[in-house]
Amino acid sequence: MAIADEEPLRKPSIVHEIGCDLSKLSVEELHERIAALKAEVERLEAMLRSKQASRNAADTFFRR
């Protein structure tokens, strides 16, 4: 038995390229991409909030 046979099969991660041709995707694939992109937007917004809070704290500190 080869090592590859022992590893569980993993579904490839969804990669979406902005502007790519969507006509060949199934309805399910479109739903998966939308979910992945929504999750990424949430991640970006969380990082933005974190950085804004750090910047606001620094601004407050240096205004004293």
URGI-V747973 format. One record per run of one state. SS is the DSSP state (H for helix, E for strand, - for the rest). FROM is the first residue (numbers start at 1). TO is the last residue. Records with the same first field share a line. If there is no record, write none. Layout:
SS->FROM-TO ; FROM-TO
This chain:
-->1-2 ; 7-26 ; 64-64
H->3-6 ; 27-63
